[in-house]
Amino acid sequence: MRRAAFVSAVLVLALLAGVGIGHALSLRSSAAETFLGDVAPGSSVVFSRALGSRLHLENSGAETFRVAVRAAAPSSGELVDGYETWPSPGRVRLDLSQAELRPGGTADVEMTVPVPQEKALNGGQYQFDVLATGFDRKGESLTLKTKVLLSVGPPLSRAGDVPDKEKADRPGFSLAPPSAALEKVPLGKVPGGETTLKLVNAGDEDLTVTLTSARDWDEKGLAESGESFAPNPRWLVADPSVVKVRAGAIGSARIVVSVPREARYFAKRWAFVAAVDAAARGRKTRRYFVLHVATRGANEEEDDKRVR
C-alpha cells in the first residue's frame, strides 16, 4: 500500500530541574500518520477501537501525568503531498478513554469526523493534525502530533478488490493502449492534460465497462524508474466513467488529469492508474491503465507566459 495506516512514533522529553535532570516525561503514540479512507459528503467517519482501529497513547515513562487531545490545522509547510488543509478541524470530536496516565498506562482516542455536504470538497484529499499533550505536576508539557488524512468522494479501487468468485477470464477484452504518457502538464488547468483510451471488446457478449481511479496497486510492476504514485489519484478522471461496449465493438473514454497550481507540484513525475472493469452477468474482468505524467517546471511556466 502507498501508506501504512499505523506508523510507530515515540517522542521523549527530558525535563530540566535546576542544574540537574529531573524525571523524563515520555509519551508514546501508535500512529504518526493515519488514513481514514474514502468518505462521502454528508457522512461521518469514526475511528475507534470498537471498529477495529484506534489511536493509542501510552505513558512509557516513570511519572504520572495528565493528557489532553485536540484537532488543529497543519502547520505551514507540513501538508502531505496531495492533501489540503481540512476546513473544519474544530468540528472533529476526540474522546479519550482516560485523561490521567500512570507509568505504563494507556489511553485510546476515538475520533469522529463529520464531513459537510459541500460539493467543493468532493474529489479532494485533506489533512488535519491530532495533538496529544501530556502535562506533569510541575506544569511542563510534551506534545505528540498525528497527521490524519482523509479523501472525500466515492471509494477508489484497490489492488485485488475483485473477489475470485466475481472474476471472469475474458481474453477478448483489452485496452488500447494499456499505458500512455503526458509531458509538461500545466498546473491549475482543467484539464491539465488528457488522452483517449480505447476499450476493445472482441468477445461475444456485451460488456459494461467501469473506469475508476486506483488508490493502490502493484507498484513494482507499474511504476517506471524515477516515478512515484500520484499523491492524489482523484486528479485523474475518466469521462465517461461507465461505457457500454457491444460484442465485437470498440468503446472509448477520455482520461483527464488536473493538478492544482502549487509550487510543490512543479517538475514532478507520477504514475496514475485507472482500474478498468468489464462486467457481464455479474462477473468482472479487470485491466489496469497506467498514465505516466510529467508536470511542467516553474521555469517552463514562465517561458510559456513570455511566448504568449
C-alpha positions in Angstrom: 0.0 0.0 0.0 1.1 3.6 -0.6 0.8 4.4 3.1 0.8 2.3 6.2 -2.3 3.0 8.4 -0.1 3.0 11.5 3.4 4.2 11.8 5.2 3.8 15.2 6.0 7.1 16.8 7.9 7.8 20.0 8.9 11.1 21.5 10.7 11.6 24.8 11.4 14.9 26.5 13.9 15.2 29.4 12.7 18.0 31.8 15.4 20.1 33.4 15.1 20.9 37.1 17.7 23.4 38.2 21.2 22.2 37.2 20.2 18.6 37.2 17.9 16.4 35.1 14.5 15.6 36.5 12.1 12.9 35.7 11.5 12.2 32.0 8.0 12.9 30.6 7.6 10.2 28.0 4.6 9.8 25.7 4.2 7.2 23.0 1.7 7.2 20.2 0.7 4.3 17.9 0.4 6.5 14.9 2.5 9.3 13.4 0.1 9.3 10.4 -3.2 7.5 9.7 -5.6 7.4 6.7 -9.3 7.4 7.4 -10.2 6.2 3.9 -12.7 7.5 1.3 -15.7 9.2 2.8 -18.9 10.6 1.3 -20.0 14.2 1.7 -22.8 14.5 4.4 -21.5 11.4 6.3 -19.3 10.9 9.3 -16.2 8.7 9.7 -15.5 7.1 13.1 -12.0 6.0 14.0 -12.3 3.8 17.2 -11.1 0.7 18.9 -14.6 -0.7 18.7 -14.4 -0.6 14.9 -11.0 -2.3 14.8 -8.9 0.9 14.5 -7.6 3.2 17.1 -5.2 5.9 18.0 -3.4 4.6 21.1 -1.4 6.7 23.7 1.0 5.2 26.2 2.9 6.6 29.2 6.3 5.0 28.7 8.0 7.0 31.4 8.2 6.8 35.2 5.9 9.8 36.0 2.1 10.1 36.2 0.8 12.9 34.0 -2.5 14.2 32.5 -3.1 14.1 28.8 -5.4 16.2 26.6 -6.1 16.0 22.8 -7.2 18.4 20.2 -7.5 18.7 16.4 -5.7 21.5 14.6 -4.9 22.7 11.1 -1.4 21.6 9.9 1.5 23.9 10.4 2.8 25.8 7.3 4.8 23.5 5.1 3.7 20.3 6.8 0.9 19.2 4.4 1.4 15.8 2.9 1.7 16.0 -0.9 -1.7 15.5 -2.5 -3.6 16.8 0.6 -5.1 20.2 1.5 -6.0 21.6 5.0 -9.2 20.1 6.3 -11.6 23.2 6.5 -13.2 22.4 9.9 -10.8 20.8 12.4 -12.8 22.4 15.2 -15.7 20.1 14.4 -13.7 16.9 14.9 -14.7 15.1 18.1 -12.0 13.5 20.1 -12.8 11.3 23.1 -10.1 10.0 25.5 -10.7 6.7 27.3 -8.9 8.3 30.3 -7.2 11.5 31.0 -4.6 10.5 33.6 -1.8 8.1 32.7 0.2 6.3 35.3 3.6 4.8 34.3 2.8 2.1 31.7 -0.8 3.3 31.5 -2.6 3.6 28.1 -5.5 5.6 26.7 -7.4 5.2 23.4 -8.5 8.2 21.4 -11.8 7.9 19.5 -12.2 10.3 16.5 -15.5 11.3 14.9 -15.1 13.4 11.8 -18.3 14.9 10.3 -18.0 15.6 6.6 -20.0 18.6 5.4 -22.4 18.2 2.5 -20.4 20.5 0.3 -19.8 19.8 -3.4 -16.5 21.7 -3.3 -15.0 19.1 -1.0 -15.7 16.2 -3.4 -12.6 14.8 -5.1 -10.2 16.3 -2.6 -7.9 14.8 0.0 -7.5 16.6 3.3 -5.3 16.6 6.4 -5.7 17.8 10.0 -3.4 17.1 13.0 -4.4 15.5 16.3 -2.2 16.9 19.0 -1.8 14.8 22.2 -0.2 16.8 25.1 1.0 15.4 28.4 1.2 17.7 31.4 3.2 16.8 34.5 2.7 18.1 38.1 5.2 20.9 37.5 3.2 22.2 34.6 5.8 21.1 32.0 4.3 19.6 28.8 5.1 17.4 25.9 3.1 17.2 22.6 2.9 14.4 20.0 1.4 15.0 16.6 -0.6 12.5 14.4 -1.3 13.5 10.8 -4.8 12.4 10.0 -5.7 12.0 6.3 -9.0 11.5 4.5 -10.3 11.5 1.0 -13.8 12.8 0.0 -15.7 11.1 -2.7 -16.8 7.6 -3.9 -14.5 4.7 -2.9 -11.5 4.3 -5.2 -10.3 1.0 -6.5 -7.7 -1.0 -4.7 -5.4 -3.8 -6.0 -7.1 -7.2 -5.7 -10.5 -5.8 -4.6 -12.4 -8.0 -7.1 -13.3 -11.3 -5.3 -12.2 -14.5 -7.1 -15.9 -15.6 -7.3 -16.7 -12.5 -9.2 -13.8 -12.7 -11.7 -14.0 -13.9 -15.3 -11.4 -14.6 -17.9 -12.1 -12.5 -21.0 -9.1 -12.6 -23.3 -11.2 -10.7 -25.8 -11.3 -7.6 -23.6 -8.3 -5.3 -23.9 -7.2 -1.7 -23.6 -5.6 0.3 -26.4 -3.2 1.5 -25.4 -2.6 -0.2 -22.0 -0.5 2.9 -20.9 0.2 6.4 -22.1 2.4 9.4 -21.2 1.7 13.1 -20.8 4.6 15.5 -20.8 4.8 19.1 -19.5 1.3 19.0 -18.0 0.5 22.6 -16.8 -0.7 23.2 -13.3 -4.0 24.8 -12.4 -5.8 24.0 -15.6 -8.9 21.8 -16.1 -7.9 19.6 -17.9 -4.2 19.9 -17.5 -3.7 17.0 -19.9 -5.8 14.3 -21.5 -5.7 11.2 -23.6 -8.2 8.8 -25.2 -8.4 5.1 -24.1 -10.0 2.6 -26.4 -12.0 -0.3 -24.8 -11.8 -3.3 -27.1 -14.5 -6.0 -26.8 -13.5 -8.8 -29.1 -15.8 -11.2 -27.2 -19.2 -12.5 -28.0 -21.2 -10.7 -25.2 -22.0 -7.1 -24.4 -19.9 -5.5 -21.6 -20.5 -2.7 -19.1 -17.1 -1.1 -18.5 -16.4 0.9 -15.4 -13.3 3.1 -15.0 -12.2 4.1 -11.5 -9.0 5.8 -10.3 -6.9 3.3 -8.2 -5.6 4.2 -4.8 -3.0 1.4 -4.7 -1.8 -1.3 -7.0 1.3 -3.4 -7.7 3.9 -0.5 -7.7 6.7 -2.9 -8.7 5.0 -3.8 -11.9 3.6 -0.4 -13.0 5.8 2.5 -11.9 8.6 3.5 -14.2 12.1 4.4 -12.9 12.1 7.9 -11.4 8.3 7.9 -10.8 6.2 7.7 -7.7 2.5 7.0 -7.4 0.4 10.1 -7.9 -0.2 11.8 -4.5 -3.9 12.3 -5.2 -5.4 9.6 -7.5 -8.6 11.7 -7.8 -6.8 14.1 -10.0 -7.4 11.5 -12.7 -10.9 11.3 -14.0 -12.5 9.1 -16.7 -15.2 10.7 -18.9 -17.5 8.8 -19.1 -16.7 6.6 -16.2 -19.2 3.9 -17.4 -19.2 2.7 -21.0 -21.5 0.2 -22.7 -19.4 -1.8 -25.3 -21.3 -4.2 -27.6 -19.8 -7.6 -28.5 -17.2 -7.1 -31.3 -17.2 -3.3 -30.9 -14.8 -0.7 -29.5 -15.7 1.9 -26.9 -13.7 4.9 -25.7 -13.3 7.2 -22.7 -11.3 10.4 -22.2 -8.7 10.2 -19.4 -8.2 13.6 -17.9 -5.6 14.8 -15.4 -5.9 18.1 -13.5 -3.2 19.1 -10.9 -3.6 22.1 -8.6 -1.2 25.1 -9.2 1.1 24.8 -6.2 4.9 25.1 -6.0 5.2 21.6 -4.5 3.8 20.0 -7.7 6.2 21.6 -10.3 8.5 19.3 -12.2 7.1 16.0 -10.8 6.9 12.6 -12.4 4.0 10.4 -11.3 2.1 7.3 -12.4 -1.7 7.4 -12.3 -3.6 4.2 -12.5 -7.2 3.5 -13.5 -8.9 0.2 -12.8 -11.0 -0.8 -15.8 -13.6 -3.4 -15.0 -15.6 -5.1 -17.8 -18.7 -6.8 -16.4 -21.3 -9.1 -17.8 -23.7 -11.5 -16.0 -22.3 -10.5 -12.6 -18.6 -11.4 -13.4 -15.8 -8.9 -14.0 -12.6 -8.9 -15.9 -10.1 -6.2 -14.6 -7.4 -4.5 -16.6 -5.2 -1.6 -15.4 -4.5 1.5 -17.4 -1.3 3.4 -16.4 -0.9 7.1 -17.2 2.7 8.5 -16.8 2.6 12.2 -16.1 5.3 14.8 -16.0 4.3 18.3 -14.8 5.9 21.5 -16.0 8.6 23.1 -14.0 8.4 26.7 -12.7 10.8 27.9 -15.4 8.8 26.3 -18.2 5.6 28.1 -16.9 7.4 31.4 -17.1 8.8 30.7 -20.6 5.3 29.8 -21.8 4.0 33.2 -20.5 6.7 35.1 -22.3 5.9 33.3 -25.6 2.3 34.2 -25.3 
